[in-house]
């Protein structure tokens, strides 16, 4: 229960109360600020929010007005296409331009120069020596020698003359078969299979002249003369071929 002294204002407390009332009228937010400072973090006021929004809008408007036209006015950079120029083309172009610009052609001053060309002579070919032995043997004809009666050569001489060939042809036949078989009836070449006086290849070819072709010299000679006449025309023709090639 309060006393009368506490309810009744004293002269000292009246001015203080009036001063506090005035201060609250003049600055009504001072008490609130003190309360916020003492109690915690301040709250966002409506006025501050509106001002912040206006500030952001002002910055955006400034950017649109000043930066937009500059961006729109800058052209897009495009690389220019340059035609390729080679060193040969540029050199030809420069040379043609020089010739077109010049009125006269400057020579090199060599019009009066006389040149002499030396041509090396061709070497004289060295003549090859002639082989006298081979040519002589190729053109050599054997001499005629009369055969002994009853021999194979005597049988051959009789058949040669019956064919109308002379002694020279018989001489060629003697030389040919001397080389081939030595006029032996049973001459046999194991390397080729040739047989008989004419060296028939194979030997059984002589069966066309007779069934005794293996042992009868007359049968072998008759077949050999027929072969020579049909292939070389004469014994000397067969002899010449044998001298050049080694066979007939």
Secondary structure, DSSP 8 states (H G I E B T S, - for coil): ---HHHHS--HHHHHHHHHHHHHHHH-TTHHHHHHHHHHS-----HHHHHHHHHHHHHHHHHHHHHHHHHHHHS------------HHHHHHHHHHHHHHH-SS----S-TT-------------------HHHHHHHH---------TTSHHHHHHHHHHHTT--HHHHHHHHHHHHHHTTT-TT-B-TTT--BTTTTBSSGGGGGGT-TTTTT-HHHHHHHHHHHHHHHHSSHHHHHHHHHHHS--
